[in-house]
Amino acid sequence: MALFKVAIIVVIVVFISRLDLINAATMARIFSHPIAAAIAVAAVVAAIHGGVLRWYLLLTIQGQSIPLRRVWIITFTSSFIGASTLGTAGADALRLYYVGRENPGSTGQAYLSIAVDRLVGLAGLVMVGAFLFAMNFAEIVHHPEMRGLILLSAAMGAGIILVAALVAGFDRFVSPSVRHLRVMHRIATHARLLVNYYSNALPLVGLCLLLSIVVHVLMLFSLVILTRALFADSLSASQLGLAGVMATLANQIPITPNGLGLGEGTFAYLCHLMDPSTVTADYGSVIFLQRLVALIATVPGLFSYMAYRAAAGAGGGMVVDEETAGTG
């Protein structure tokens, strides 16, 4: 299976290289800008740790007593290993597995925390995207090809509002309709507890949303830094940020490993639409380079995974030695 995943990644990389979405010579220019590269790496590392803190706070709100260092280990392990799985679903599935091993007695709530974490992260991305969308509205209306952004943004915003409305009216509108279905009834019970937890901790929920915004701003900041290092200043920071938001959304689609090729193509295409005279297809190299930066940033997850496998092989379950845990 591991070889199969590697083979898929190699095929996709070769394919998008033939399309010139990624270019080795273009990415090599980053070595001429070591300070920019270091800043980009630092921003990605800070963003990942912001995501760790957000999930830890969500677990705390739900009464899950998982230490922060364990949340760090699970996040880094799932992020590193999940880089070869479809979209972000694979990383979430790994998080689900590991957090279930941590708290076998309350797996339902632990699992729901992942869904909430993903939803809060998406809400933060939409808010950042809406701000950048407003800044570039005049640019968007001049390009008919980009008007799809309006529909997509509106649909995502409406979806989040709908989910928020369902959560707010869960006991009155949702729970009664599923109480006769055993499986759905169990899910509804967990969801009811979830609503109670979060309604009593709105300040922490707001902090989690703020963390989501900071995480995405940091990731987009690293994207702008890398783009400036590889290419001339043909696009503004807000234009690059908007293209980065859409590339991030494309990465979520569970078609290719970690969205490989989808994010690169989306970013290069939107940048080209905004400046067709100077932007070339190899702008996708920026997204691919950021993937490599994120992979390097989560390398500690590989050691955590190896320690977990060693402990599991010795009958230790999810026990991870303190030395490895201390790498966080």
SULMOVEN-V406196 format. One record per pair of residues at least 4 apart in sequence whose C-alpha atoms are under 6 Angstrom apart, sorted by the first residue. I is the first residue (numbers start at 1). J is the second residue. Records with the same first field share a line. If there is no record, write none. Layout:
I=J ; J
This chain:
13=17
16=21
17=21 ; 22
20=281 ; 282
21=281 ; 282 ; 284
22=282 ; 284 ; 285
23=282
29=230
40=222
43=218 ; 222
44=219
45=297
47=215 ; 218
50=215
52=72
54=208
55=117
59=64
60=64
62=197
73=77
74=78
75=79
76=298 ; 301
77=301 ; 305
78=82 ; 91 ; 94 ; 95
79=91
80=298 ; 301
82=90 ; 91
83=258
84=257
85=90 ; 257 ; 258
86=90 ; 254 ; 255 ; 256 ; 257 ; 258
87=251 ; 252 ; 253 ; 254 ; 257 ; 258 ; 259
88=252 ; 258
95=99
96=100 ; 111
100=104 ; 107
107=111
113=117
116=120
120=209
121=212
124=212 ; 213
125=129
126=130
129=133
132=238 ; 242
133=137
140=146
149=153
166=170
169=173
170=174 ; 175
171=175
175=188
178=184 ; 185
179=185
181=185
184=188
188=192
195=199
217=221
220=241
227=231 ; 286
237=241
243=267 ; 270
247=263 ; 266 ; 267
250=262 ; 263
251=259 ; 263
256=260
261=265
264=284 ; 287
265=269
268=281 ; 283 ; 284
272=276 ; 279
275=279
285=289
307=320
308=312 ; 320
309=313
311=316 ; 319
312=316 ; 317
322=326
